[in-house]
């Protein structure tokens, strides 16, 4: 049977390391996902208010067919600068895409990035003309390891998930034939991750081993317009779930795109409502090419996409489940009554 990897996180995918950095005073942070070698990457943008970098470069028909890292950051538009810090650090190491291989010509690290809005969460954002994100990107890159911190970590530090404290979550699965698929999500959604009148997560049907509380719903009927637990007064770009799914299979850019599109279904399983005009939901796919994709490839891509969607739903729930109360933003574990 399929089962979670040893860490039940994105670091179970061979060839990946993850780094996180936080600014506790500003209540914001950055998460960097770094493949050991340049990796095929694709992106699926579903939210109506996204903030991204290098998204167009990832189209299968374009020149760049691999990336050097993926950045997920708080800070709204300021947070995109986190990728600048990662690019500078990787460039200094000689990593990146080389269009012209000539002494003295720097390589160009390709680092897609997506951001979430945490500017109004109560942290000290009086940074003037020196936002902290480039420095946070450098710190997160330097801190990368084969581990993933959950809850109030990385880009999940300042995240708010509907009426609850959001956070960073991750989950993995190992298929019956040994392929690993995993997801990492920074959950700052407008919609609710829990069912109306219940502490049960929308993703409860996909839970494995009590990884997010093993709380089952006490009703099977939901009012189609009951959005209990969602944020009130949504603002553009104030709500986003940014995520990365990964596999150790050797996917083409077009295949990775299909997996990203299928994986986005995991957000719909875990958040209600989702992909709203004021959400910035973005899902990346990374393929580390540690294993050969079995034939027929189309069937394998369907399997990987389905597993990625399940993992992403679980990662969303785990991000909220593992979060801790921060100031006036109450965590799931501290809310005794339904939200």
N, C-alpha and C positions, 0 to 999 in steps of 0.2 A: 504493500500500500504506500501511497505517497505520504510523506511525513515532513515536518519542518527540519531544516538543517540544524547543526549543533548549536548555533547561536540564535536561530529564528530571526535572522536579520539580513540586511543587504550584504554584510561582510561574508556571508556563506557562499556567495558567488566568487569562485576562484578568479584571481586577477584584479580584485578591487580593494581599495582602502578608502576609509572615510575619515574626514577631519571636521571638527566643530570648534567654533570660537564664539564667545558671548561678550557683550557689553552689559553688565548687570545694571549699571546706573541708567543706561538708555533703554533697558528691557528689549534688547534686540540681539540678533545673532546671525551666523552664517554657517552653512554646511557645505562641504566640498567633497565630491565623489571623484576619485582618481583611479583610472585603470593603470595597471602596471605598464602596458603598452597601449599605443593609440587604438581606440576602439570604435567600432561602428556605433552610430547614435542616430536616433530619430526623435521627433517630438510630435505630440498631439495637443493642440490648444483648443479647449472647449469653452472656457469661461468668456464672458462678454467684456471683461475689463482686464486683459492680461498685461503683464510687463515682462518682456523677455529681451534677450540678447542672442544674436547669431541664429535665430530661428530659421531665417531664409536659407542660410548656408547648409542646413541639414536636409534640404529637399533632395530626394534621391537623384534627380537629374543634374544637380550642381556639382562643382569641382571637388569640394571637400567630402571625402568619404569616411572620415574618422575624426574623433575628437580627443583632446588631451585631458579634459576634466569637465565636470558639470557642477555648477554652483547654484545652490538654493539659498536665498537671503531674505531677511526682513528688510525694512526700510523703504518700501515702495521704490520710487525711481532712484533714490539715493543708493539703495542696495545693489543696483546693477554694477556699481563701482567695485563691489567685492571681486568680480571677475577680473578687474584691472590688477588687483593685488596678486591674484593667482597667476595671471598671464606674466606679470613681471617676474615672479619667483620661478616659474617654469622656464621662461625664456633665458633667465640667468643660468639655468642648468643645461641649456642647449636643447630643450625639448620643444616639439612643435612641428608644424607643417613647413617644409622647405620648398618653396616654388623655384628658387634659384639657389643651387648648391655651390656657394662661392665663399672663400675665406673672408671673414669680416661682415658677411650678410646674416643678420639675425634670423633665426627661425621664428615662425609665427604660431604660438600655442593657440589652439582652437578651443575656446571655453564657453559653451552656451550657458546662459544663466536665466533664472526666473525669480521673481520677487513676490513677496506678500506684503500687505499693508499692516504695519504695527505702529504707525506714527501716533495714534491716539490712545495708546494703551496705558498712559500715565508715566512712562519713563521720561528721563531728562533728555530731550532732543535739542537742547540749546547748543548745538555744535557749530553755529556760525557757518563759515565757509570751509570747515574741516570735518565733514561727516566721517564716521569711523570705519566705513565699510571696506575701503581698500586695505586698511590695516587688519581688519577682521578676516578678510580673504587670505592675506598672507599667514596670519596666525592659524587659521583653520587648515591651510595647506601644510604648514609645518607640523601640525598636530595629527596628521593622518595616521591611521592604524587599522588593523584588522578587527575593528570593533565599532559598535554603534551605540551612542548614548541616547536614551529615550526620554520622553517627557519634555521638561524645560531645558532643552539643549539645542545648540545650533540655531537654525532658523526657526525652531519651534519655541524658543524662549519667550518671545513676546506674543505668541499666537493666541487667538481667541476662537473657540469653536462654537459658533452659535452663542448660547447663554453661558457656556462653560469655558474654563481655561483650556486652550488647545495645546498642542505640543508636537513633538517629533515621534513618529512611530515607525516600526519596521516589522517585516515578517518574511519568512521564506518557506519554500516547499522543495523537496527533492522527489522527482518523479520516479515511477516504478523502474525506469531504465537508467536512472542515475543522473539526469539533468537537474541542475539547480535553477530555480526561478525565485526572485525575491523583489521586494518593494520597500521603498522608504518614502514617507510622506510627512510634510510639515503642514499641519492642519489648522487653518485660519478661516474656516468656512463661514458663510452667512447662515446656511442651513444647519439643522440639528443633526447630530450623530446619534441621538437617542430617540426612542419612540415616544409619541405623545402619552403623557401620564405614566411613564415607566422609566426606570433606569436602564432598561435593556437597550443595547446598541442595535441600530438598524442592521449591522453586520453580524448579528448573533448567529445566524445560520452557518457562517463560515468559520466560526471560532474553533480552534484546535487546542485541546488540553487546558482549558480555562485561562487562556492567555490574556483575556480582558474581562475577567470577573465571573464568567459563566452565569450571567443573569439572563433568564429567559423571559420573554414577554408574557403577560397574563391575559392578553387579548389578541385575537386575530383580526379584529376589525379596526380600521383606521379611517377617520374622516379625511376625505380628499383635500380639504382646505384647512385642516388643523396642522399648523406649522409650529406647534409648541416647541420651545427650545431654540428657535432660530433667533438671530440678532434682530433687534428692533431698529428702525430707521437706517436701512442700509445706505452706504455711500459708495460711489464709484471707486473701484480698486481697494476698498476697505476689506474685502473678503476674498480669500483665495486658499485653495489647497494646491501646493506645488509638490511634485513627486517625481521619483525616478524608479523605474523597474529595470531589472537586469537579469541576464541569463548567461550561462557559460557556453552556450551554443554559438556557432559561427554563422551569424545572420548577415544577409546583404542589407544595404540601406533600405531598400523597399520592404524587405521582410521585417526589419526592425520597426518601420513605420506602421505596418499592420499590427504588430504586437502592441505598440503604443496606443493605437486606436482601440484595440480590444481591451487593453488594460484600463482605459478610462471608464469602462463599465463598472469597475470596482468602486469608483467614486460614487456612481449612481446607486450602488448597493449599500453604501455606508453613510451617505449624507442626503438629507431631504429638506428643502429642494436643493438642486445642484446645477451647475452650469448656467447660473442666472446672469442677467445683463451686468450685474455689479460684482460677479465673481471673476477671478483671474486664473481659473483652473488650468494647469499645464502638467502634462505627463511626458517625461523622457523615457526612452529605452536605450540601454547600453548592452552590447553583446561583446563579451570578452574572448570569444573564439577559443575556448579551452577544449571544446569537444566538437566533433563533426555532427552536423544536423542530419538525422536519419531521413532516408527516402521512405515514402514520398514527402518531399519538403513541405508541400502545402498542408498536409496533415500535421506535420510537426509544428508548423507555425501556428496552426489553429490550437494545438495543445498548449504551446508556450503562451499564447495570448490569453487563453482561458485560465491557466494557472496564474498568470500575472494579474488578471482582474481579481481573482480570489485573494491573492497576497496583498493587493492594494487595499481591498476592503478591510482586511484584517489589520493592515498597517495603520489605517485611519483610526480604527477603534483603539488600537494599542497606543497611539499618540495621545488620545484624550484620556484613556485609562491610566497611563503612566504620568500624566501631567500633575503638577503640584500647584496648590493655591498660591497666587501671587498678588499681593495687595488686595484689591476688591474683587479680583477675578477668581471665583471659586472653582476648584477642581471637581471632577466627577466624584472622586472618592470622598469628598467633604460635603456633598449635597445629599442630605438624607431623604428628601422628598423628591418626587418627580419634577423634571424641569421641562 
